[in-house]
């Protein structure tokens, strides 16, 4: 598996303890509520643009974080894979 090859430990929480997935569940809840609810997308390109716009607004990719050695998320991720 790719996860094993990269040395990543997949996280699973016990039944009734969904704390590991809280951030993603929150993201998808507000994606549906704020961006996708009651909208019709004709071409697939329009749907993709809507998703990218929402994600770029939801995730602040410019703010440096102390957990990332003072780097913003994208440069920190890029340096991780080098």
C-alpha positions as CSV (number, residue, x, y, z in Angstrom):
1,X,0.0,0.0,0.0
2,X,1.1,3.5,-0.7
3,X,0.5,4.5,3.0
4,X,2.9,1.8,4.1
5,X,5.5,2.8,1.6
6,X,5.5,6.4,2.8
7,X,5.7,5.3,6.4
8,X,2.3,6.9,7.2
9,X,0.2,5.5,10.1
10,X,-3.5,5.6,9.2
11,X,-5.6,6.8,12.1
12,X,-8.8,4.9,13.2
13,X,-10.8,5.9,16.2
14,X,-12.8,3.5,18.2
15,X,-16.6,3.2,17.6
16,X,-18.3,6.1,19.3
17,X,-15.2,8.2,19.4
18,X,-15.2,10.1,16.1
19,X,-12.6,12.8,17.3
20,X,-10.1,11.9,14.6
21,X,-12.5,12.7,11.8
22,X,-14.0,15.9,13.4
23,X,-12.1,18.4,11.2
24,X,-13.0,16.6,7.9
25,X,-16.6,16.1,9.0
26,X,-16.8,19.8,9.8
27,X,-15.3,20.7,6.4
28,X,-17.8,18.6,4.5
29,X,-20.7,19.8,6.6
30,X,-20.0,23.4,5.7
31,X,-19.1,22.6,2.1
32,X,-22.6,21.2,1.6
33,X,-24.3,23.9,3.6
34,X,-22.5,27.0,2.2
35,X,-21.4,26.0,-1.3
36,X,-23.4,23.0,-2.7
37,X,-26.8,23.2,-1.1
38,X,-29.6,24.2,-3.6
39,X,-27.2,24.8,-6.5
40,X,-27.2,23.1,-9.9
41,X,-24.0,22.8,-11.8
42,X,-24.4,22.2,-15.5
43,X,-20.9,21.5,-16.7
44,X,-18.5,19.6,-14.6
45,X,-16.0,22.4,-14.9
46,X,-18.4,24.8,-13.1
47,X,-18.6,22.3,-10.2
48,X,-14.8,21.9,-10.0
49,X,-14.3,25.7,-10.0
50,X,-16.9,26.0,-7.2
51,X,-15.1,23.4,-5.1
52,X,-11.6,24.9,-5.6
53,X,-13.0,28.4,-4.7
54,X,-14.5,27.1,-1.5
55,X,-11.4,25.1,-0.5
56,X,-9.1,28.0,-1.1
57,X,-11.3,30.2,1.1
58,X,-11.7,27.5,3.8
59,X,-8.0,26.7,4.0
60,X,-5.7,29.6,4.8
61,X,-2.6,28.6,2.8
62,X,-0.7,31.8,3.5
63,X,-0.5,32.0,7.3
64,X,2.8,30.6,8.7
65,X,2.2,28.0,11.4
66,X,4.5,27.2,14.3
67,X,3.8,23.5,13.8
68,X,5.3,23.8,10.3
69,X,8.5,25.5,11.5
70,X,7.1,28.9,10.7
71,X,6.2,28.0,7.1
72,X,2.8,28.3,5.5
73,X,1.1,25.0,4.8
74,X,2.0,24.5,1.1
75,X,5.7,25.3,1.4
76,X,5.9,23.1,4.5
77,X,4.2,20.2,2.6
78,X,6.6,20.7,-0.4
79,X,9.6,20.6,1.9
80,X,8.3,17.4,3.5
81,X,8.4,15.6,0.2
82,X,11.9,16.8,-0.8
